[in-house]
Amino acid sequence: MAMQLSEEEWKKRLTPEQYRILRQSGTETPFTGELLNEKRAGMFKCAACGAELFSSDHKFESGSGWPSFYDIAKSDAVKLHDDDSLGIQRVEVTCANCGSHLGHVFDDGPKNTTGKRYCINSACLAFDPKESSKK
């Protein structure tokens, strides 16, 4: 992890909802995230540290209620951890740069791609639209 802050510094940097999700492994209510229906071209970055996580090219509509991606922007963008906190086996996704909780990854993504579904909380993401092609 490249970026390390104290919990007090994280609380100052993030909104209360972002802190609950990113730093305390919370989850936002499905179908409420502001980036769920984002369809523009661009990069989804970690809301905590700004690291590039997911390209809009890999976003798809999963029907789950959270932004879903079938791949990550770079091979070292996220880290995966076993998570049995709810009594079921899941794989947690965290930002490789700051260690913040992002969501979970499942093996029910589009079969014609990686087959993965990175199910990511909208509050964990900041969207950076690509520059329009101006002449």
Secondary structure per residue as TSV (DSSP state, phi and psi in degrees):
chain	resnum	aa	ss	phi	psi
A	1	M	-	360.0	128.8
A	2	A	-	-87.6	-37.8
A	3	M	-	-106.0	120.9
A	4	Q	-	-130.5	125.7
A	5	L	-	-127.2	159.0
A	6	S	-	-73.3	161.9
A	7	E	H	-61.2	-35.0
A	8	E	H	-63.6	-40.6
A	9	E	H	-66.4	-39.5
A	10	W	H	-63.2	-41.5
A	11	K	H	-62.2	-34.4
A	12	K	H	-74.5	-33.2
A	13	R	H	-79.8	-31.6
A	14	L	S	-110.5	156.3
A	15	T	-	-70.1	161.6
A	16	P	H	-55.5	-39.5
A	17	E	H	-67.3	-43.2
A	18	Q	H	-62.7	-42.6
A	19	Y	I	-61.0	-45.0
A	20	R	I	-59.5	-40.2
A	21	I	I	-83.5	-53.7
A	22	L	I	-68.0	-41.5
A	23	R	I	-102.5	-18.2
A	24	Q	T	-118.6	15.6
A	25	S	-	56.8	39.7
A	26	G	-	-81.0	-176.8
A	27	T	-	-139.8	137.9
A	28	E	-	-82.8	157.4
A	29	T	-	-63.6	133.0
A	30	P	T	-59.2	149.6
A	31	F	T	66.2	18.2
A	32	T	-	-114.5	-14.0
A	33	G	-	-70.0	139.7
A	34	E	T	-70.4	-17.6
A	35	L	T	-100.1	2.6
A	36	L	T	-54.4	-46.1
A	37	N	T	-101.9	17.1
A	38	E	-	-66.4	122.8
A	39	K	-	-119.5	-3.0
A	40	R	S	-71.7	158.3
A	41	A	S	-73.2	140.2
A	42	G	E	164.2	-166.4
A	43	M	E	-120.5	133.9
A	44	F	E	-94.6	121.5
A	45	K	E	-113.4	161.9
A	46	C	E	-65.9	126.7
A	47	A	T	-68.2	-20.1
A	48	A	T	-84.1	-42.8
A	49	C	T	-126.3	-10.3
A	50	G	-	87.6	2.7
A	51	A	-	-64.6	140.5
A	52	E	E	-71.5	126.2
A	53	L	E	-116.0	-52.3
A	54	F	E	-138.2	136.3
A	55	S	E	-87.7	146.9
A	56	S	G	-61.5	-22.4
A	57	D	G	-62.8	-21.9
A	58	H	G	-105.7	5.5
A	59	K	E	-83.3	142.7
A	60	F	E	-146.8	161.3
A	61	E	-	-87.4	110.4
A	62	S	-	-97.0	-17.9
A	63	G	S	80.0	4.2
A	64	S	S	-80.8	-21.9
A	65	G	S	101.2	-0.7
A	66	W	S	-129.2	152.1
A	67	P	-	-54.7	134.6
A	68	S	E	-127.3	140.8
A	69	F	E	-134.2	145.5
A	70	Y	S	-96.4	-3.8
A	71	D	S	-157.9	165.3
A	72	I	-	-98.0	161.4
A	73	A	S	-66.9	-41.7
A	74	K	S	-138.4	151.4
A	75	S	T	-60.2	-24.1
A	76	D	T	-107.6	18.5
A	77	A	S	-71.7	-34.6
A	78	V	E	-130.5	164.3
A	79	K	E	-121.8	148.2
A	80	L	E	-113.3	139.6
A	81	H	E	-137.9	139.2
A	82	D	E	-63.2	137.9
A	83	D	E	-137.7	111.8
A	84	D	-	-117.8	28.9
A	85	S	T	-63.7	-24.9
A	86	L	T	-101.2	13.0
A	87	G	S	81.6	5.9
A	88	I	S	-127.0	153.8
A	89	Q	-	-82.6	119.1
A	90	R	E	-133.5	171.3
A	91	V	E	-120.5	114.8
A	92	E	E	-79.1	144.1
A	93	V	E	-110.9	125.6
A	94	T	E	-124.6	156.7
A	95	C	E	-69.6	127.8
A	96	A	T	-67.9	-25.0
A	97	N	T	-80.5	-41.8
A	98	C	T	-122.2	-5.9
A	99	G	-	80.0	6.3
A	100	S	-	-70.5	143.2
A	101	H	E	-68.4	134.1
A	102	L	E	-114.3	-38.1
A	103	G	E	161.7	-143.5
A	104	H	E	-138.9	159.8
A	105	V	E	-118.4	139.6
A	106	F	E	-128.2	162.5
A	107	D	S	-96.7	33.4
A	108	D	-	-121.1	31.6
A	109	G	S	-81.0	-177.8
A	110	P	-	-57.0	128.0
A	111	K	T	-68.6	-24.6
A	112	N	T	-84.6	8.5
A	113	T	T	-124.8	-129.8
A	114	T	T	-82.4	-15.0
A	115	G	S	78.7	2.1
A	116	K	-	-97.2	152.9
A	117	R	E	-129.9	100.5
A	118	Y	E	-80.4	106.1
A	119	C	E	-95.9	103.7
A	120	I	E	-118.1	134.3
A	121	N	-	-65.4	131.8
A	122	S	G	-58.0	-38.6
A	123	A	G	-63.6	-17.1
A	124	C	G	-87.0	-6.8
A	125	L	E	-116.3	147.2
A	126	A	E	-119.6	136.3
A	127	F	E	-102.3	130.8
A	128	D	E	-118.6	99.0
A	129	P	E	-66.8	145.7
A	130	K	-	-67.6	150.5
A	131	E	-	-61.8	137.5
A	132	S	-	-72.3	153.9
A	133	S	-	-80.4	89.1
A	134	K	-	-91.6	144.6
A	135	K	-	-112.6	360.0
